[in-house]
Amino acid sequence: MVEVFKTNVQQETETNYIIAVIKRQFPTYKINFDLEDCDKILRVEALEPQWNTIVDYLNNLGFSCVRLE
């Protein structure tokens, strides 16, 4: 299953940090950003992604993150 999120992440260095934080808790998740997209998309692929935890992580790091349905 793939969850897609709209974020306000702007820089590649920020994406690397966010991915590292998420992978510490969920090492099996496949995570990537599309900063070229106007919504600065974060994609998380996993069997059962815990999307609310992903949103909380980004919010706690000072970023906006909204799950797209």
N, CA, C and O atoms as CSV, one atom per row, in Angstrom:
chain,resi,resn,atom,element,x,y,z
A,1,MET,N,N,0.837,-1.166,0.000
A,1,MET,CA,C,0.000,0.000,0.000
A,1,MET,C,C,0.895,1.246,0.000
A,1,MET,O,O,1.948,1.271,0.638
A,2,VAL,N,N,0.458,2.267,-0.722
A,2,VAL,CA,C,1.210,3.519,-0.788
A,2,VAL,C,C,0.354,4.642,-0.212
A,2,VAL,O,O,-0.800,4.818,-0.605
A,3,GLU,N,N,0.921,5.389,0.710
A,3,GLU,CA,C,0.277,6.589,1.242
A,3,GLU,C,C,0.986,7.794,0.646
A,3,GLU,O,O,2.207,7.789,0.490
A,4,VAL,N,N,0.221,8.828,0.312
A,4,VAL,CA,C,0.774,10.033,-0.307
A,4,VAL,C,C,0.414,11.227,0.566
A,4,VAL,O,O,-0.721,11.364,1.025
A,5,PHE,N,N,1.405,12.091,0.785
A,5,PHE,CA,C,1.233,13.237,1.659
A,5,PHE,C,C,1.674,14.525,0.962
A,5,PHE,O,O,2.644,14.529,0.205
A,6,LYS,N,N,0.962,15.602,1.222
A,6,LYS,CA,C,1.359,16.934,0.783
A,6,LYS,C,C,2.178,17.547,1.908
A,6,LYS,O,O,1.759,17.528,3.066
A,7,THR,N,N,3.353,18.094,1.571
A,7,THR,CA,C,4.228,18.672,2.598
A,7,THR,C,C,4.675,20.071,2.169
A,7,THR,O,O,4.360,20.542,1.076
A,8,ASN,N,N,5.412,20.711,3.061
A,8,ASN,CA,C,6.044,21.989,2.729
A,8,ASN,C,C,7.569,21.869,2.748
A,8,ASN,O,O,8.270,22.871,2.887
A,9,VAL,N,N,8.073,20.659,2.609
A,9,VAL,CA,C,9.518,20.414,2.581
A,9,VAL,C,C,10.083,21.035,1.301
A,9,VAL,O,O,9.514,20.859,0.224
A,10,GLN,N,N,11.193,21.755,1.413
A,10,GLN,CA,C,11.744,22.491,0.275
A,10,GLN,C,C,13.091,21.977,-0.216
A,10,GLN,O,O,13.395,22.080,-1.405
A,11,GLN,N,N,13.903,21.424,0.682
A,11,GLN,CA,C,15.284,21.115,0.323
A,11,GLN,C,C,15.582,19.622,0.439
A,11,GLN,O,O,15.006,18.902,1.255
A,12,GLU,N,N,16.505,19.196,-0.412
A,12,GLU,CA,C,16.946,17.800,-0.417
A,12,GLU,C,C,17.524,17.383,0.940
A,12,GLU,O,O,17.310,16.256,1.385
A,13,THR,N,N,18.250,18.282,1.589
A,13,THR,CA,C,18.830,17.951,2.895
A,13,THR,C,C,17.736,17.670,3.919
A,13,THR,O,O,17.905,16.821,4.794
A,14,GLU,N,N,16.617,18.380,3.813
A,14,GLU,CA,C,15.496,18.136,4.717
A,14,GLU,C,C,14.879,16.763,4.444
A,14,GLU,O,O,14.505,16.050,5.375
A,15,THR,N,N,14.777,16.400,3.181
A,15,THR,CA,C,14.194,15.092,2.851
A,15,THR,C,C,15.042,13.964,3.414
A,15,THR,O,O,14.512,12.985,3.941
A,16,ASN,N,N,16.350,14.099,3.303
A,16,ASN,CA,C,17.242,13.056,3.820
A,16,ASN,C,C,17.065,12.875,5.324
A,16,ASN,O,O,17.037,11.747,5.818
A,17,TYR,N,N,16.947,13.976,6.045
A,17,TYR,CA,C,16.763,13.915,7.496
A,17,TYR,C,C,15.417,13.269,7.841
A,17,TYR,O,O,15.351,12.392,8.702
A,18,ILE,N,N,14.352,13.700,7.173
A,18,ILE,CA,C,13.020,13.155,7.442
A,18,ILE,C,C,12.976,11.661,7.156
A,18,ILE,O,O,12.428,10.893,7.947
A,19,ILE,N,N,13.542,11.247,6.043
A,19,ILE,CA,C,13.572,9.819,5.700
A,19,ILE,C,C,14.321,9.032,6.772
A,19,ILE,O,O,13.877,7.954,7.167
A,20,ALA,N,N,15.442,9.553,7.244
A,20,ALA,CA,C,16.215,8.867,8.283
A,20,ALA,C,C,15.405,8.726,9.569
A,20,ALA,O,O,15.442,7.677,10.212
A,21,VAL,N,N,14.678,9.769,9.944
A,21,VAL,CA,C,13.862,9.727,11.163
A,21,VAL,C,C,12.771,8.667,11.036
A,21,VAL,O,O,12.563,7.876,11.956
A,22,ILE,N,N,12.082,8.649,9.914
A,22,ILE,CA,C,10.999,7.677,9.720
A,22,ILE,C,C,11.550,6.257,9.653
A,22,ILE,O,O,10.963,5.336,10.222
A,23,LYS,N,N,12.665,6.076,8.967
A,23,LYS,CA,C,13.236,4.726,8.815
A,23,LYS,C,C,13.779,4.166,10.127
A,23,LYS,O,O,13.874,2.948,10.276
A,24,ARG,N,N,14.133,5.019,11.073
A,24,ARG,CA,C,14.550,4.509,12.390
A,24,ARG,C,C,13.419,3.742,13.051
A,24,ARG,O,O,13.640,2.693,13.655
A,25,GLN,N,N,12.221,4.260,12.936
A,25,GLN,CA,C,11.056,3.610,13.537
A,25,GLN,C,C,10.477,2.516,12.640
A,25,GLN,O,O,9.982,1.500,13.127
A,26,PHE,N,N,10.545,2.737,11.322
A,26,PHE,CA,C,9.925,1.820,10.363
A,26,PHE,C,C,10.939,1.466,9.268
A,26,PHE,O,O,10.838,1.979,8.153
A,27,PRO,N,N,11.903,0.608,9.563
A,27,PRO,CA,C,12.989,0.331,8.616
A,27,PRO,C,C,12.547,-0.335,7.312
A,27,PRO,O,O,13.289,-0.292,6.331
A,28,THR,N,N,11.377,-0.940,7.272
A,28,THR,CA,C,10.935,-1.619,6.057
A,28,THR,C,C,10.180,-0.695,5.096
A,28,THR,O,O,9.894,-1.080,3.962
A,29,TYR,N,N,9.861,0.508,5.541
A,29,TYR,CA,C,9.124,1.442,4.682
A,29,TYR,C,C,10.000,1.898,3.526
A,29,TYR,O,O,11.197,2.132,3.696
A,30,LYS,N,N,9.395,2.020,2.349
A,30,LYS,CA,C,10.047,2.652,1.197
A,30,LYS,C,C,9.523,4.082,1.148
A,30,LYS,O,O,8.315,4.306,1.060
A,31,ILE,N,N,10.429,5.042,1.204
A,31,ILE,CA,C,10.039,6.444,1.347
A,31,ILE,C,C,10.743,7.278,0.297
A,31,ILE,O,O,11.937,7.105,0.054
A,32,ASN,N,N,9.998,8.188,-0.327
A,32,ASN,CA,C,10.631,9.131,-1.240
A,32,ASN,C,C,9.829,10.418,-1.312
A,32,ASN,O,O,8.644,10.450,-0.978
A,33,PHE,N,N,10.488,11.470,-1.748
A,33,PHE,CA,C,9.879,12.780,-1.926
A,33,PHE,C,C,9.908,13.152,-3.398
A,33,PHE,O,O,10.794,12.734,-4.143
A,34,ASP,N,N,8.933,13.939,-3.800
A,34,ASP,CA,C,8.930,14.561,-5.121
A,34,ASP,C,C,8.845,16.066,-4.901
A,34,ASP,O,O,7.757,16.638,-4.841
A,35,LEU,N,N,10.009,16.694,-4.782
A,35,LEU,CA,C,10.049,18.132,-4.528
A,35,LEU,C,C,9.737,18.942,-5.776
A,35,LEU,O,O,9.498,20.146,-5.686
A,36,GLU,N,N,9.735,18.304,-6.929
A,36,GLU,CA,C,9.373,18.994,-8.173
A,36,GLU,C,C,7.866,19.230,-8.247
A,36,GLU,O,O,7.425,20.168,-8.911
A,37,ASP,N,N,7.086,18.413,-7.590
A,37,ASP,CA,C,5.635,18.558,-7.569
A,37,ASP,C,C,5.265,19.789,-6.741
A,37,ASP,O,O,5.926,20.091,-5.747
A,38,CYS,N,N,4.213,20.498,-7.147
A,38,CYS,CA,C,3.815,21.708,-6.424
A,38,CYS,C,C,3.398,21.410,-4.988
A,38,CYS,O,O,3.431,22.304,-4.143
A,39,ASP,N,N,3.003,20.162,-4.693
A,39,ASP,CA,C,2.599,19.769,-3.342
A,39,ASP,C,C,3.732,19.155,-2.523
A,39,ASP,O,O,3.511,18.694,-1.403
A,40,LYS,N,N,4.949,19.148,-3.082
A,40,LYS,CA,C,6.121,18.590,-2.366
A,40,LYS,C,C,5.771,17.232,-1.768
A,40,LYS,O,O,5.811,17.040,-0.553
A,41,ILE,N,N,5.431,16.309,-2.635
A,41,ILE,CA,C,4.857,15.010,-2.271
A,41,ILE,C,C,5.843,14.108,-1.519
A,41,ILE,O,O,7.011,13.979,-1.888
A,42,LEU,N,N,5.334,13.498,-0.466
A,42,LEU,CA,C,6.022,12.428,0.263
A,42,LEU,C,C,5.230,11.155,0.006
A,42,LEU,O,O,4.018,11.119,0.224
A,43,ARG,N,N,5.912,10.109,-0.457
A,43,ARG,CA,C,5.274,8.804,-0.671
A,43,ARG,C,C,5.889,7.796,0.291
A,43,ARG,O,O,7.107,7.725,0.454
A,44,VAL,N,N,5.019,7.025,0.920
A,44,VAL,CA,C,5.456,5.987,1.845
A,44,VAL,C,C,4.792,4.687,1.417
A,44,VAL,O,O,3.566,4.594,1.354
A,45,GLU,N,N,5.613,3.685,1.124
A,45,GLU,CA,C,5.107,2.382,0.722
A,45,GLU,C,C,5.412,1.369,1.822
A,45,GLU,O,O,6.550,1.248,2.276
A,46,ALA,N,N,4.374,0.644,2.241
A,46,ALA,CA,C,4.521,-0.375,3.279
A,46,ALA,C,C,3.286,-1.263,3.258
A,46,ALA,O,O,2.282,-0.937,2.626
A,47,LEU,N,N,3.373,-2.386,3.954
A,47,LEU,CA,C,2.213,-3.269,4.025
A,47,LEU,C,C,1.042,-2.564,4.701
A,47,LEU,O,O,-0.081,-2.597,4.198
A,48,GLU,N,N,1.300,-1.937,5.823
A,48,GLU,CA,C,0.280,-1.181,6.547
A,48,GLU,C,C,0.909,0.100,7.082
A,48,GLU,O,O,1.242,0.169,8.265
A,49,PRO,N,N,1.079,1.109,6.242
A,49,PRO,CA,C,1.720,2.339,6.708
A,49,PRO,C,C,0.895,3.034,7.784
A,49,PRO,O,O,-0.324,3.161,7.668
A,50,GLN,N,N,1.563,3.468,8.805
A,50,GLN,CA,C,0.899,4.180,9.891
A,50,GLN,C,C,0.933,5.672,9.559
A,50,GLN,O,O,1.797,6.409,10.035
A,51,TRP,N,N,-0.025,6.100,8.733
A,51,TRP,CA,C,0.006,7.446,8.181
A,51,TRP,C,C,-0.086,8.517,9.254
A,51,TRP,O,O,0.519,9.580,9.115
A,52,ASN,N,N,-0.835,8.256,10.325
A,52,ASN,CA,C,-0.951,9.268,11.377
A,52,ASN,C,C,0.384,9.498,12.081
A,52,ASN,O,O,0.669,10.615,12.511
A,53,THR,N,N,1.196,8.465,12.203
A,53,THR,CA,C,2.522,8.603,12.802
A,53,THR,C,C,3.433,9.418,11.888
A,53,THR,O,O,4.219,10.234,12.369
A,54,ILE,N,N,3.336,9.207,10.589
A,54,ILE,CA,C,4.131,9.965,9.623
A,54,ILE,C,C,3.796,11.452,9.731
A,54,ILE,O,O,4.692,12.295,9.773
A,55,VAL,N,N,2.504,11.768,9.776
A,55,VAL,CA,C,2.062,13.160,9.910
A,55,VAL,C,C,2.611,13.754,11.201
A,55,VAL,O,O,3.120,14.875,11.201
A,56,ASP,N,N,2.513,13.015,12.296
A,56,ASP,CA,C,3.025,13.494,13.583
A,56,ASP,C,C,4.531,13.752,13.535
A,56,ASP,O,O,5.000,14.770,14.044
A,57,TYR,N,N,5.290,12.840,12.926
A,57,TYR,CA,C,6.740,13.013,12.822
A,57,TYR,C,C,7.076,14.318,12.105
A,57,TYR,O,O,7.878,15.111,12.600
A,58,LEU,N,N,6.472,14.541,10.950
A,58,LEU,CA,C,6.777,15.748,10.194
A,58,LEU,C,C,6.342,16.997,10.938
A,58,LEU,O,O,7.062,17.995,10.948
A,59,ASN,N,N,5.177,16.954,11.558
A,59,ASN,CA,C,4.719,18.103,12.333
A,59,ASN,C,C,5.671,18.413,13.491
A,59,ASN,O,O,5.979,19.576,13.751
A,60,ASN,N,N,6.130,17.378,14.178
A,60,ASN,CA,C,7.071,17.573,15.287
A,60,ASN,C,C,8.419,18.105,14.821
A,60,ASN,O,O,9.134,18.753,15.585
A,61,LEU,N,N,8.769,17.830,13.553
A,61,LEU,CA,C,10.016,18.353,12.990
A,61,LEU,C,C,9.833,19.761,12.422
A,61,LEU,O,O,10.779,20.356,11.906
A,62,GLY,N,N,8.613,20.288,12.520
A,62,GLY,CA,C,8.348,21.651,12.081
A,62,GLY,C,C,7.854,21.782,10.658
A,62,GLY,O,O,7.868,22.878,10.097
A,63,PHE,N,N,7.416,20.680,10.061
A,63,PHE,CA,C,6.923,20.697,8.693
A,63,PHE,C,C,5.432,20.461,8.651
A,63,PHE,O,O,4.866,19.833,9.546
A,64,SER,N,N,4.804,20.959,7.619
A,64,SER,CA,C,3.397,20.688,7.361
A,64,SER,C,C,3.310,19.356,6.622
A,64,SER,O,O,4.126,19.067,5.746
A,65,CYS,N,N,2.318,18.552,6.979
A,65,CYS,CA,C,2.135,17.257,6.326
A,65,CYS,C,C,0.667,16.885,6.395
A,65,CYS,O,O,0.086,16.797,7.477
A,66,VAL,N,N,0.068,16.668,5.225
A,66,VAL,CA,C,-1.346,16.310,5.143
A,66,VAL,C,C,-1.484,15.093,4.241
A,66,VAL,O,O,-0.957,15.068,3.129
A,67,ARG,N,N,-2.179,14.110,4.718
A,67,ARG,CA,C,-2.424,12.896,3.932
A,67,ARG,C,C,-3.387,13.211,2.797
A,67,ARG,O,O,-4.433,13.822,3.016
A,68,LEU,N,N,-3.040,12.800,1.599
A,68,LEU,CA,C,-3.923,12.950,0.447
A,68,LEU,C,C,-4.700,11.664,0.261
A,68,LEU,O,O,-4.126,10.576,0.300
A,69,GLU,N,N,-5.992,11.781,0.061
A,69,GLU,CA,C,-6.830,10.586,-0.086
A,69,GLU,C,C,-7.276,10.405,-1.508
A,69,GLU,O,O,-7.989,9.449,-1.813
